[in-house]
Amino acid sequence: MMNIIQKAGKSGAFLAPLAGISNLPFRLIARSLGCALAYTEMISANGLVRKTDRTFEYLKTCADDHPLGAQVFGADPEIVAQASSIIANNGADLIDINMGCPVKKVIKTGSGAILMKDPVLVARIITSVKKAVQIPVTVKIRSGWRGGLINAVEIARIAEDSGADAITIHARTADQGYSGKADWRIIAEVKKAVKIPVIGNGDIWQPRDAVKMLRETSCDAVMVGRGALGNPWIFKGIIQACSGQTENYLPSLDQRQKMIKNHWEKEAQFLGSKLADKRFRKHFLWYTKGLEGASRFRQLAGKLKDGEAILNELNEYFRSVREQQVKIMP
Ligand SMILES: Cc1cc2nc3c(=O)[nH]c(=O)nc-3n(C[C@H](O)[C@H](O)[C@H](O)COP(=O)(O)O)c2cc1C
């Protein structure tokens, strides 16, 4: 029987857990463009068990936000299990355990990628989460801790033996952070070593990269992180590319403008406009990256006070681009 990962993997790419980014508005936008499964950002197991308000914000979801993976991080098997059971009672379709985050703040608590150095603890955490919840449990790992310590295959086997329902590999070591090129060969090795579904992740920037990863690694699904920033259309492009279509998947100027407005409105509704003012700036920059003549807008956006003002400036930019287009038409 196909599990949730295999089923979703057949219908499109997944949106990665992205701290500060993969919130409800962004997940809904990605889904509207064909994303087949989306994850919350990583949520502290301690925060959930202690019932910190901020932590519960990350769990906010709605009827259109499925299938949803909620990602948890922690190092104490009992606490991670308790947190997972809270997550399961709050509408997530699967629990993903973070064993790949290289950020100091996380590592120093014994969570995230440092767990890859402690296979015994990896097994204990997964076993205890599996006992606590009925929904599927997946694990997200790196290739290894550092260059000389590539152990994704060993950790994936342990995850499988401990009951994990799927495994995601971000094909970089923890000490690489997000730099250097992802080495997809490790994804292929893990796929050969385990029977549970494998999700490949790292350096999918264009739809054709997804097709290449699927072909080269035989993974069951692909996960997109940074490639979706300012480009949620990549999910539609991946569906097209996987079915052999080569037409342009990118939006028209009008569609891009509408999407930015739509995303901004969703964020303002979700966070309140004050917080959205702060948090949405990066999206304005991502959405306009590489667009012709956008550098003036991008410079100005950094100086403007609030999202409304940036949105007005953006409309002005799109209007001037349209005018230019009309002028150069014969
Ligand atoms: C800003 C940012 C935040 C991230 N937050 C998380 C997170 O909360 N949990 C996680 O497992 N990975 C996180 N990641 C890693 C991504 O999920 C993904 O594994 C990584 O970016 C590689 O994929 P990509 O090359 O498609 O970006 C984050 C990455 C970035 C750039």
The ligand as a Tripos MOL2 file, in Angstrom:
@<TRIPOS>MOLECULE
LIG
   31    33     1     0     0
SMALL
NO_CHARGES

@<TRIPOS>ATOM
      1 C1         15.8520   30.2850    5.5330 C.3       1 LIG1
      2 C2         15.8870   28.7950    5.7010 C.ar      1 LIG1
      3 C3         15.1980   28.2030    6.7430 C.ar      1 LIG1
      4 C4         15.2200   26.8160    6.9130 C.ar      1 LIG1
      5 N1         14.5150   26.2520    7.9270 N.ar      1 LIG1
      6 C5         14.4880   24.8980    8.0580 C.ar      1 LIG1
      7 C6         13.6940   24.2810    9.0610 C.ar      1 LIG1
      8 O1         12.9820   24.9230    9.8370 O.2       1 LIG1
      9 N2         13.7360   22.9100    9.1420 N.ar      1 LIG1
     10 C7         14.4970   22.1500    8.2730 C.ar      1 LIG1
     11 O2         14.4890   20.9320    8.3660 O.2       1 LIG1
     12 N3         15.2280   22.7270    7.3210 N.ar      1 LIG1
     13 C8         15.2370   24.0680    7.1830 C.ar      1 LIG1
     14 N4         15.9450   24.6250    6.1740 N.ar      1 LIG1
     15 C9         16.5870   23.7550    5.1870 C.3       1 LIG1
     16 C10        15.6480   23.4860    4.0090 C.3       1 LIG1
     17 O3         14.4990   22.7960    4.4420 O.3       1 LIG1
     18 C11        16.3530   22.6620    2.9090 C.3       1 LIG1
     19 O4         16.7400   21.4340    3.4550 O.3       1 LIG1
     20 C12        17.5790   23.3800    2.3720 C.3       1 LIG1
     21 O5         17.3240   24.7430    2.1070 O.3       1 LIG1
     22 C13        18.1010   22.6920    1.0890 C.3       1 LIG1
     23 O6         17.1480   22.7280    0.0790 O.3       1 LIG1
     24 P1         17.2430   23.8040   -1.1350 P.3       1 LIG1
     25 O7         18.6210   23.6290   -1.7480 O.co2     1 LIG1
     26 O8         16.1110   23.4190   -2.0510 O.co2     1 LIG1
     27 O9         17.0890   25.1520   -0.5130 O.co2     1 LIG1
     28 C14        15.9660   25.9970    6.0110 C.ar      1 LIG1
     29 C15        16.6600   26.6130    4.9620 C.ar      1 LIG1
     30 C16        16.6290   27.9810    4.7940 C.ar      1 LIG1
     31 C17        17.3770   28.5880    3.6420 C.3       1 LIG1
@<TRIPOS>BOND
     1     1     2 1
     2     2     3 ar
     3     2    30 ar
     4     3     4 ar
     5     4     5 ar
     6     4    28 ar
     7     5     6 ar
     8     6     7 ar
     9     6    13 1
    10     7     8 2
    11     7     9 ar
    12     9    10 ar
    13    10    11 2
    14    10    12 ar
    15    12    13 ar
    16    13    14 ar
    17    14    15 1
    18    14    28 ar
    19    15    16 1
    20    16    17 1
    21    16    18 1
    22    18    19 1
    23    18    20 1
    24    20    21 1
    25    20    22 1
    26    22    23 1
    27    23    24 1
    28    24    25 2
    29    24    26 1
    30    24    27 1
    31    28    29 ar
    32    29    30 ar
    33    30    31 1
@<TRIPOS>SUBSTRUCTURE
     1 LIG1         1 GROUP 0 **** ****
